[in-house]
Amino acid sequence: MSNMNRQFLLAARPQGMVKESDFDYAEAPKPVAGDGEFVVQTSHISLDPSMRGQMENRADYVAPLEIGDVMRAGGVGKVVESNHPDFAVGDMVGGTFGMQDYAVFNGSTPLRRYPPNTSAEQALGVLGGTGMTAYFGLLDIGEPKPGDVVVISGAAGATGSIAGQIARIKGCTVIGIAGSDAKCEWLTTELGFNFAINYKTQNVADALDKLCPDGINIYFDNVGGELLDTALERIATNARVVICGGISRYNATGDLAGPKNYFNLVFRRARMEGFIVLDYADQFPAAAEVMQGWINAGELQQGATVLNGFNQLPKALIALFEGVNTGKLMVKTN
Ligand SMILES: NC(=O)c1ccc[n+]([C@@H]2O[C@H](COP(=O)([O-])OP(=O)(O)OC[C@H]3O[C@@H](n4cnc5c(N)ncnc54)[C@H](OP(=O)(O)O)[C@@H]3O)[C@@H](O)[C@H]2O)c1
């Protein structure tokens, strides 16, 4: 175990696409557990689109991030030192560790605990924040019913790939929209999506007209922008439009166009609703149990792209916006 704590600090508020120079590399001494404290060594750090907004303090549901702070990031790791009665050396935990090797806690910050045989991919994916987002976004806001036609943007990413599988488990017809033929093939051959559309090479409007002539019952949106407009034009009566994210806008500069077709919500008596997964935190353990059941039954799979090496972290965040990942993106740091 090293005595050094490698870190990436927020160096600048990004302008447009996030850049490596928006981060500073630093080395601090490894923290020591004080009275009632424990130290976690991260093994994998999660890359999440929301980190871009947090770099600019655009997200009011988390504490502000100042220049020079350790960049906020989710992670998974093991307790390596403990003076806390509820956390023992060797426990596997997940939480907001930051872009660093070690983080110190006193039990007041919410952490997730995992059985020791949980993979990092599952801990940060289906049983972590993005899995919970898929679960509550689809089930609580989307309210799927058997036979519903569910369309998911960002479908081959961490959240989309789980949301689509849950929709399939609930008896829906699932159409994924993703950015490469390989991703589309993965969705249909491995994850059981009924259809997939490559938004970079296909005309999405034409494809949706063919695949769902009676309209879309649930649009689970991770992307926003033009795709959202295309979907809004095709919603069925009483459709639910779940606004999970809007990644197409996160690095955009200047004025953002709103959805032109929002008025179809009126004609179709439909609902468009956003949510923040953190509001469901008290229900995470119960949801993880259900998801674990689906995993055990072979109904739910976790895809992941794991990059190697602590110093890959800034590049990995940029790569997330370029679509490098299939499933959950993370960096193995230790
Ligand atoms: N509401 C909540 O509480 C909550 C919680 C977590 C996440 N989210 C949101 O959920 C969404 C997915 O997050 P995630 O962590 O699962 O990330 P992810 O989907 O694993 O990764 C992002 C993916 O977005 C796609 N993408 C990037 N830029 C795009 C663009 N301009 N247009 C269309 N697709 C683009 C890329 O795939 P392609 O190759 O397909 O382009 C990329 O792989 C994000 O919008 C995030 O903010 C919301």
The ligand as a MOL file (V3000), in Angstrom:
LIG
                    3D

  0  0  0     0  0            999 V3000
M  V30 BEGIN CTAB
M  V30 COUNTS 48 52 0 0 0
M  V30 BEGIN ATOM
M  V30 1 N -31.5020 11.8030 -13.3970 0
M  V30 2 C -30.5470 11.2150 -12.6920 0
M  V30 3 O -30.5980 11.1310 -11.4600 0
M  V30 4 C -29.3610 10.6490 -13.4170 0
M  V30 5 C -28.4370 9.8280 -12.7570 0
M  V30 6 C -27.3720 9.2730 -13.4890 0
M  V30 7 C -27.2580 9.5670 -14.8570 0
M  V30 8 N -28.1580 10.4000 -15.4400 0 CHG=1
M  V30 9 C -28.0690 10.7390 -16.8600 0
M  V30 10 O -28.2080 9.5470 -17.5950 0
M  V30 11 C -27.5330 9.6970 -18.8470 0
M  V30 12 C -26.6230 8.5050 -19.0650 0
M  V30 13 O -25.5980 8.5270 -18.0750 0
M  V30 14 P -24.6020 7.2870 -17.9510 0
M  V30 15 O -23.7890 7.5060 -16.7350 0
M  V30 16 O -25.3690 6.0380 -18.1080 0 CHG=-1
M  V30 17 O -23.6460 7.5140 -19.1880 0
M  V30 18 P -23.4400 6.5320 -20.4160 0
M  V30 19 O -24.7480 6.4250 -21.1270 0
M  V30 20 O -22.7990 5.2920 -19.9410 0
M  V30 21 O -22.3730 7.2910 -21.3080 0
M  V30 22 C -22.7040 8.3510 -22.0780 0
M  V30 23 C -23.0870 7.9030 -23.5240 0
M  V30 24 O -23.8240 8.9490 -24.1040 0
M  V30 25 C -23.6750 8.9010 -25.5050 0
M  V30 26 N -23.5090 10.2750 -25.9940 0
M  V30 27 C -22.5130 11.1350 -25.7230 0
M  V30 28 N -22.7260 12.3090 -26.3290 0
M  V30 29 C -23.8820 12.1730 -27.0090 0
M  V30 30 C -24.6610 13.0250 -27.8550 0
M  V30 31 N -24.2700 14.2800 -28.1230 0
M  V30 32 N -25.7880 12.5380 -28.3990 0
M  V30 33 C -26.1980 11.2740 -28.1420 0
M  V30 34 N -25.5270 10.4200 -27.3640 0
M  V30 35 C -24.3760 10.8750 -26.7980 0
M  V30 36 C -22.4550 8.0400 -25.8070 0
M  V30 37 O -22.8910 6.8450 -26.4590 0
M  V30 38 P -23.1810 6.7710 -28.0550 0
M  V30 39 O -22.0280 6.0190 -28.6270 0
M  V30 40 O -24.4570 6.0190 -28.1100 0
M  V30 41 O -23.2660 8.1730 -28.5600 0
M  V30 42 C -21.8910 7.7130 -24.4410 0
M  V30 43 O -21.3780 6.4060 -24.3720 0
M  V30 44 C -26.7870 11.0250 -18.7730 0
M  V30 45 O -27.5420 12.0030 -19.4370 0
M  V30 46 C -26.7310 11.3050 -17.2900 0
M  V30 47 O -26.6110 12.6740 -17.0070 0
M  V30 48 C -29.2060 10.9260 -14.7540 0
M  V30 END ATOM
M  V30 BEGIN BOND
M  V30 1 1 1 2
M  V30 2 2 2 3
M  V30 3 1 2 4
M  V30 4 1 4 5
M  V30 5 2 4 48
M  V30 6 2 5 6
M  V30 7 1 6 7
M  V30 8 2 7 8
M  V30 9 1 8 9
M  V30 10 1 8 48
M  V30 11 1 9 10
M  V30 12 1 9 46
M  V30 13 1 10 11
M  V30 14 1 11 12
M  V30 15 1 11 44
M  V30 16 1 12 13
M  V30 17 1 13 14
M  V30 18 2 14 15
M  V30 19 1 14 16
M  V30 20 1 14 17
M  V30 21 1 17 18
M  V30 22 2 18 19
M  V30 23 1 18 20
M  V30 24 1 18 21
M  V30 25 1 21 22
M  V30 26 1 22 23
M  V30 27 1 23 24
M  V30 28 1 23 42
M  V30 29 1 24 25
M  V30 30 1 25 26
M  V30 31 1 25 36
M  V30 32 1 26 27
M  V30 33 1 26 35
M  V30 34 2 27 28
M  V30 35 1 28 29
M  V30 36 1 29 30
M  V30 37 2 29 35
M  V30 38 1 30 31
M  V30 39 2 30 32
M  V30 40 1 32 33
M  V30 41 2 33 34
M  V30 42 1 34 35
M  V30 43 1 36 37
M  V30 44 1 36 42
M  V30 45 1 37 38
M  V30 46 2 38 39
M  V30 47 1 38 40
M  V30 48 1 38 41
M  V30 49 1 42 43
M  V30 50 1 44 45
M  V30 51 1 44 46
M  V30 52 1 46 47
M  V30 END BOND
M  V30 END CTAB
M  END
